Every structure is written in C-alpha cells, then in structure tokens.
Amino acid sequence: MAGTESEPTGARDASLPARAKIAVTAGKVAAAVSRKAGRGSGSVIGGKVALRLDPDLLATLADHLDVVLVSATNGKTTTTRLIAEALRAAGPVVSNALGANMPAGITSALAGGTDARFGVIEVDEKYLATVARDTHPKAIALLNLSRDQLDRAAETRMMAEKWREGLQDTEAVVIANADDPLVTWAASSCKKVVWVAAGQAWKEDAWSCPACGGVMQRPGDDWFCQECGFRRPNPHWALQGTHVIDPQRGAWPIQLQLPGRANLANATSSAAVAAVFGVSPQVALERMRSVTAVAGRYDVVQYQGRDIRLLLAKNPAGWLETFSLIDGPPAPVLLSVNALDADGTDTSWLWDVDYERLAGHPIFVMGQRKLDLAVRLEVAGLQFHVVDTLEQAVRMAPPGRIEAIANYTAFQQLRKVVAG
C-alpha cells in the first residue's frame, strides 16, 4: 500500500497471524488496483479493505513498534516527517509520510513497515484517542488546536475536551505545547507530560479559559485565567530564536531547510520527542536538516519558465503562518481555494483570514471557490485578478518568484499541473 515512508519490508510478514496476512495482502491488491485506475495512492482504500477483513489489524501491526503519534490542527505532517528523520538515527522507521492520517491510511502505512523499529504516525485530531488505544504509543505530540472547517472538525473547545478525556489513561509520554491553552488543558489530564514552549502565533481561539470559560489574560508569552487559576506550565523545552533549549538549559542550533518560524517550533517539539527515545538534540536536529520539502510543500518548481513556490494553507492559523514566510511585495501571489470533501465544504473560514497582509502584492485568484475568495479580497480592499488556470496566472504575473498558496485539494491540483 502507498503513502508509506519506511525501511524494506518482508521478514515479519511471515510471523503475522493468518487473518492479518490475508488482510494485508488484500489491502495491497486493492491499493494497486486503485493506483492503476488513476484514483490516487491507494492508501486509504487499501486500509479500508484490510480493516474490513481484520478489524484488529492496526493493533496487530503496531504491536512490535515503538510508536509516536502526532496530532494538531496545523503542522502535523511536517512534524511527523521531522520526527521520523530524527529517529532514523536509532533504527528503521515506518511513517504515513504522505498524510493519510485516519485509521485506514495509518493501517496502510504500517502494513508497509513490518521490519521497522519505530512507527511515527500523523493522526487526524478526531481519531487521536482511538488510534492511541489501538497502537499503545510510547509518545504523543500535541502541537496546537485552532479553528478549522466546521463541517469536518469540531469546535476547538470540544476537540480539546475529546483529547483530555481520551488520553487521560494513556501511559505515553505526552509532548505538549505549553503556549497553547487548549493543548495545555487537554494534556494536563495525562500522567506524564513534557511541556514545550513552541509559541502560538494564532491566538484567536484561546482568549477564553478552556477550564472555566473565563477571560484569559495574555501578557507577553504568558497566559493565565484569573477566575480559576489555570495557567501556562513551566516548559521543559523551549524555542529561543533559532535554538532549541533542552531541560538542562543546553542550546542547540536549528538549521532547517524548511522556511518559517512555525517550522522552528515543529523542530523544537520534534527534538523533545526524539529525546524520549534516547536520540540527543544534536543528532536529531542534524538529521532534520536533510528535509527540504514535505509531500510537495515548500517545493520551488519550474513552470513555463517561472519559479513557483508551492505552499499549503488550510485554515486561518495556517494562512497566517504562510503569510509570514512569503517574499515581500511586489512578489506575485496566487491563491487557490477548493471546497471539496477533503477540504471541508464550509468556506466561512475565509472571513477569519487576515488577507489585508497581502497589500502591495499582485494577487491572482483561482480554484473551485475563487468567487468566494474574490468577495473576501474585495472587502479587504485588495486589488486582484480572477483566473481560470495556472497558465493564465503565470502569463499575467509580473517578474519574480510566484508564491502559490492553496488549500488541500487545490494544492494537489497545482502539483499535478506543474508536474505536467
């Protein structure tokens, strides 16, 4: 099955129970048929077929692995990739590297890594407690919680409560972002927590206390609730400039090839996770330097003689982070938004994005919901052009690298176009 990043497989297949072997084989066949039919990687359909034949397959495949689960609204695919690279210093890794993060996709990924020592698994927020129950992780990384499409994701307070209740009995070490009150509240029910000061650029979902509903006080980087006393815990790890500060106050430089402060934060959390498995910050961060793109994100590609940087942004917090790393004006910017099932069909989130930050950029708008986006930009007082194709945008854009920002399916469509 596709969607896997792992070492060569084979030896352990023979030791699987008969039912599990049949399920894995059937899943691989289904995935291959899906790929041949041009219906994608096949990881999801392969996992669904396998789980239909053996509902306990995910637990069986995870049984021999030291598992890390990574969940968040934003950054989980990149952080999963960084952790996987760090843990390869200690042994073979299997990971759902292409982001198929629900039980079917995770099962598909693990089926391709039966010789691995570590399983580094990205998990959709809604399924975290279920996947944790089946995989018995050694570590769980909780990065952030913010608003997403309401037709596919719960309100943030509800999601935090689901994490809090679902993880309270876990034996895993929970690596949690101390700067996000929702994550802190969710993680504070767990037995073993490592707090990381990773920062929180988007604060619009964290002004009310998740414990009591009171108004949160947020002086500087600190936060606390005067009404119930819920407050930011003292971090064990921290991002300080471009260095990771470890629990012994050692400072380790971060030298990523991935852009932006958000990825410095992802690397900090990843180093804290790697330490749970005995990989030092120095070794972990050195290995992370090899990551240049994640499932096409941050890739700079050539299309019709122009450089185009592909950037993914799926919700207000993600767009805010992306705006912070694009080239300044007058760099041309292409925005593409769809509202298919994989994106969420609700586009009301467009009104929560601070598009005013794009003032001075030549802006081009495309995608299935380009008119929704055009209305939002019109209200923001921005000048823009609505286009039907990437080729049209490239033809109209002034010189300079084009920053192409798209949500999930629009991003995949852009990748296909530039790949020819």
C-alpha positions in Angstrom: 0.0 0.0 0.0 1.2 3.5 -0.8 1.7 6.5 1.5 4.4 4.8 3.5 7.9 6.0 4.3 9.8 3.0 5.7 12.7 0.6 5.5 12.5 -2.5 3.3 9.7 -4.9 4.4 9.4 -8.6 4.5 10.8 -10.6 7.4 7.9 -10.0 9.8 5.1 -10.6 7.3 5.6 -14.4 7.8 5.1 -14.0 11.6 1.7 -12.2 11.3 -1.4 -14.2 12.2 -3.1 -15.8 9.2 -6.1 -13.4 9.3 -3.7 -10.4 9.4 -1.7 -11.7 6.5 -4.8 -12.2 4.4 -6.0 -8.7 5.2 -2.6 -7.1 4.4 -2.4 -8.9 1.1 -6.0 -7.9 0.1 -5.3 -4.3 1.1 -2.2 -4.2 -1.1 -4.1 -5.6 -4.0 -6.9 -3.0 -3.6 -4.3 -0.2 -3.4 -2.5 -1.4 -6.5 -5.8 -1.5 -8.4 -6.7 2.0 -7.2 -3.3 3.3 -8.4 -3.6 1.6 -11.8 -7.0 3.1 -12.2 -5.5 6.6 -11.5 -7.5 7.1 -8.4 -4.7 8.2 -6.1 -2.1 6.4 -4.0 -4.5 3.7 -2.9 -3.5 4.0 0.8 -7.0 4.8 2.1 -8.9 2.2 0.1 -6.2 -0.4 0.8 -6.5 0.3 4.5 -10.3 0.2 4.4 -10.2 -3.2 2.7 -7.7 -4.6 5.2 -9.6 -3.4 8.2 -12.8 -4.8 6.9 -11.2 -8.2 6.8 -9.4 -7.8 10.1 -10.7 -5.1 12.4 -7.8 -5.6 14.8 -5.2 -5.2 12.1 -3.9 -1.8 13.2 -3.2 -3.1 16.7 -1.5 -6.2 15.3 0.8 -4.2 13.0 1.7 -1.7 15.8 2.4 -4.4 18.3 6.2 -4.6 17.6 6.8 -0.9 17.2 7.8 2.0 19.4 5.0 4.3 18.3 4.9 8.1 18.2 1.5 9.8 17.5 1.5 13.4 16.2 -1.7 15.5 16.2 -2.6 19.1 15.7 -4.7 21.4 13.5 -1.6 22.6 11.7 1.9 21.3 11.3 1.4 17.6 12.0 2.6 16.3 8.6 5.8 18.3 8.7 6.5 17.4 12.4 5.8 13.8 11.6 8.5 13.9 8.9 11.0 15.7 11.2 10.5 13.1 14.0 10.8 10.3 11.5 14.2 11.7 10.3 15.4 12.2 13.8 14.5 8.6 14.9 16.2 7.0 12.0 19.4 7.7 13.9 18.3 4.9 16.3 16.7 2.4 13.8 14.3 1.8 10.9 11.1 3.9 10.8 7.7 3.4 9.2 5.6 6.5 8.8 2.5 7.7 7.0 4.6 10.3 5.3 2.0 11.4 2.7 -0.5 12.5 5.3 -3.2 9.7 5.2 -3.9 10.2 8.9 -7.2 8.4 9.6 -7.3 4.7 10.7 -7.4 3.3 7.2 -4.4 5.3 6.0 -2.5 4.6 9.1 -3.1 0.9 8.8 -2.0 1.0 5.2 1.2 2.7 6.2 2.1 0.3 9.0 1.4 -2.7 6.7 4.4 -1.5 4.6 6.8 -1.4 7.5 6.8 -4.7 9.3 10.6 -4.6 9.7 10.7 -1.2 11.3 11.5 -0.4 14.9 9.7 2.9 15.2 6.2 4.0 14.0 5.9 7.7 13.5 2.2 8.4 12.8 0.3 11.5 12.0 -3.2 11.3 13.3 -6.3 13.4 12.5 -7.4 15.2 15.6 -10.8 13.4 15.7 -9.2 9.9 15.7 -6.3 10.5 18.2 -7.8 8.7 21.2 -9.0 5.8 19.1 -5.6 5.3 17.4 -3.8 5.7 20.7 -5.9 2.9 22.2 -5.0 0.6 19.3 -1.3 1.4 19.0 -0.2 1.9 22.6 2.2 4.7 21.8 5.3 5.5 23.7 5.0 9.2 22.9 2.2 11.5 21.8 3.0 15.0 20.4 0.2 17.6 20.7 1.2 20.8 18.8 -1.8 23.1 18.6 -5.6 23.4 18.3 -7.3 26.2 16.2 -10.5 26.6 14.2 -10.9 24.5 11.1 -13.8 23.8 8.7 -16.8 23.3 11.0 -18.4 20.7 8.7 -15.5 18.4 9.2 -13.9 19.4 12.6 -15.4 20.0 16.0 -15.3 23.4 17.7 -11.9 23.8 19.3 -13.1 23.6 22.9 -14.9 20.3 22.1 -11.8 18.9 20.4 -9.7 19.8 23.4 -12.2 18.1 25.7 -12.2 15.0 23.5 -8.4 14.8 23.7 -8.5 15.4 27.5 -10.9 12.6 28.1 -9.5 10.2 25.5 -5.9 10.5 26.7 -6.2 10.7 30.5 -5.3 7.0 31.0 -2.5 6.8 28.4 0.9 5.5 29.5 2.6 7.5 26.8 4.8 10.5 27.4 2.8 13.4 26.1 4.9 16.2 24.5 2.6 19.2 24.6 2.8 22.9 23.5 2.7 24.9 26.7 1.9 28.1 24.8 -1.5 26.8 23.6 -4.0 26.9 26.4 -6.3 24.4 24.6 -3.5 21.9 24.2 -2.3 22.5 27.8 -5.8 21.9 29.1 -6.1 18.7 27.0 -2.7 17.4 28.1 -3.0 18.3 31.8 -5.1 15.2 32.4 -2.2 12.9 31.3 0.1 11.2 33.7 3.5 12.1 32.0 3.8 15.4 30.2 6.8 17.1 28.7 6.0 20.8 28.2 7.4 22.6 25.2 7.4 26.4 24.7 6.8 26.3 21.0 4.9 29.6 20.6 1.4 30.4 19.4 1.1 32.9 16.5 -2.7 32.5 16.1 -4.4 33.3 19.4 -8.0 33.9 18.3 -9.2 30.6 19.6 -7.5 31.0 23.0 -9.0 34.1 24.7 -11.4 32.2 26.9 -10.3 29.7 29.5 -11.0 26.1 28.5 -11.3 25.1 32.1 -13.9 27.6 33.3 -14.9 29.8 30.4 -13.4 33.0 32.0 -11.4 35.6 30.0 -7.8 34.6 29.5 -5.1 37.1 30.5 -2.2 37.0 28.0 0.7 39.3 29.0 3.6 38.7 26.6 4.2 35.0 26.1 2.5 34.1 29.4 -1.2 33.3 29.8 -3.4 32.6 32.8 -7.0 32.7 34.0 -7.7 34.9 37.0 -11.0 33.2 37.7 -9.9 29.6 38.2 -6.1 29.8 38.3 -5.5 27.7 35.2 -2.1 28.9 33.8 0.8 28.2 31.5 3.0 25.5 32.9 6.8 25.9 33.1 8.3 24.4 30.0 10.9 21.7 29.9 12.0 22.5 26.3 11.8 25.9 24.5 12.3 27.5 21.2 14.6 30.6 21.7 15.3 32.4 18.5 16.9 29.8 16.2 17.9 27.5 19.1 16.3 24.6 21.0 16.8 24.9 24.7 16.8 21.5 26.4 15.8 20.7 30.0 19.5 21.0 31.1 19.5 24.6 29.5 21.7 23.4 26.7 21.2 25.5 23.5 21.2 23.6 20.2 21.1 25.5 16.8 18.3 24.7 14.4 19.5 24.8 10.8 16.4 23.7 8.8 16.0 24.0 5.0 12.2 24.4 5.7 11.2 28.1 6.0 9.4 30.0 8.7 9.1 30.2 12.5 6.4 27.6 12.5 8.9 25.0 11.3 11.4 26.1 14.0 8.6 25.3 16.5 7.9 22.0 14.8 11.6 21.1 15.1 11.7 22.0 18.8 8.8 19.7 19.5 10.4 17.0 17.3 13.7 17.2 19.3 11.7 16.8 22.6 10.0 13.7 21.1 13.3 12.2 19.9 14.8 12.6 23.4 12.1 10.3 24.7 13.7 7.6 22.5 17.3 8.4 23.5 18.2 10.5 20.5 20.1 13.6 21.5 19.0 17.1 20.4 22.3 17.5 18.5 21.8 14.3 16.5 18.1 14.9 16.0 18.4 18.4 14.7 21.3 17.5 12.4 19.2 14.8 10.8 16.3 17.2 10.4 18.5 19.4 8.1 18.0 16.9 5.3 14.3 17.6 5.0 13.8 20.1 2.1 10.1 19.6 1.4 7.2 17.6 2.9 4.7 16.0 0.4 5.5 18.8 -2.0 5.0 21.6 0.5 7.7 24.3 0.2 8.9 22.9 -3.2 10.1 25.5 -5.7 9.2 24.2 -9.1 9.6 25.4 -12.7 6.5 26.0 -14.8 6.6 27.7 -18.2 9.9 29.3 -17.3 8.8 30.7 -14.0 9.8 29.7 -10.4 6.7 28.8 -8.3 6.9 28.0 -4.6 4.1 25.7 -3.5 2.6 26.4 -0.1 -0.2 24.7 1.7 -2.7 26.6 4.0 -5.9 25.0 5.1 -7.4 27.3 7.8 -6.9 30.7 9.3 -3.9 29.8 11.5 -2.2 28.1 8.6 -2.7 31.1 6.3 -1.3 33.4 9.0 1.9 31.3 9.3 2.2 31.1 5.5 1.9 34.9 5.0 4.8 35.3 7.4 7.2 33.4 5.1 6.4 34.5 1.6 8.6 37.0 -0.3 7.6 40.6 0.3 5.9 42.9 -2.2 6.0 43.1 -5.2 6.3 39.3 -5.3 3.2 37.9 -7.1 0.9 35.7 -5.1 -1.5 33.1 -6.4 -4.3 32.0 -4.1 -6.4 28.8 -4.9 -9.2 27.5 -2.8 -11.5 24.5 -3.2 -14.3 23.2 -1.0 -14.4 19.5 -1.8 -15.0 16.8 0.8 -11.3 16.6 1.7 -11.1 20.3 2.2 -14.3 20.8 4.1 -17.3 22.3 2.2 -17.6 25.2 4.6 -15.7 28.3 3.4 -16.8 30.7 6.2 -13.2 30.4 7.5 -12.1 32.8 4.6 -13.5 35.6 6.7 -11.2 34.8 9.6 -8.0 35.1 7.5 -6.2 38.4 7.6 -5.8 38.8 3.8 -5.0 42.5 4.3 -1.5 41.3 4.9 -1.2 40.8 1.2 -1.5 44.6 0.4 1.1 45.5 -2.2 1.3 42.1 -3.8 0.0 41.4 -7.3 -2.7 38.8 -6.4 -4.3 36.1 -8.6 -7.2 34.0 -7.5 -8.3 30.6 -8.8 -9.9 27.4 -7.7 -13.4 26.0 -7.3 -14.3 28.7 -4.8 -12.5 31.5 -6.4 -15.5 33.8 -6.3 -16.0 33.3 -2.6 -12.3 34.3 -2.2 -12.7 37.2 -4.5 -15.5 38.6 -2.4 -13.3 38.3 0.7 -10.5 40.1 -1.0 -12.8 42.8 -2.3 -14.0 43.5 1.2 -10.3 43.6 2.3 -9.8 46.4 -0.2 -7.2 44.4 -2.2 -6.5 44.5 -6.0 -6.6 41.1 -7.6 -7.3 39.2 -10.8 -9.6 36.1 -11.1 -8.1 33.5 -13.4 -9.2 30.0 -14.5 -5.8 28.3 -14.8 -2.2 28.4 -13.5 -1.1 29.1 -17.1 -3.2 32.2 -17.2 -1.8 33.5 -13.9 1.8 32.9 -15.0 1.1 34.7 -18.2 -0.3 37.8 -16.3 2.1 37.8 -13.3 4.9 40.4 -13.2 8.5 39.1 -12.8 9.6 37.3 -9.7 9.0 34.1 -8.0 5.3 33.3 -7.7 4.1 32.3 -4.2 1.3 29.8 -4.8 -0.8 29.3 -1.6 -3.6 26.7 -1.8 -5.8 24.6 0.4 -5.7 20.8 0.4 -7.2 19.6 -2.9 -6.3 22.9 -4.7 -2.7 22.3 -3.7 -2.8 18.7 -5.1 -4.2 20.1 -8.3 -1.4 22.6 -8.6 1.2 19.9 -8.1 -0.3 17.8 -10.9 -0.3 20.8 -13.3 3.3 21.8 -12.6 4.3 18.1 -12.9 3.0 18.1 -16.5 
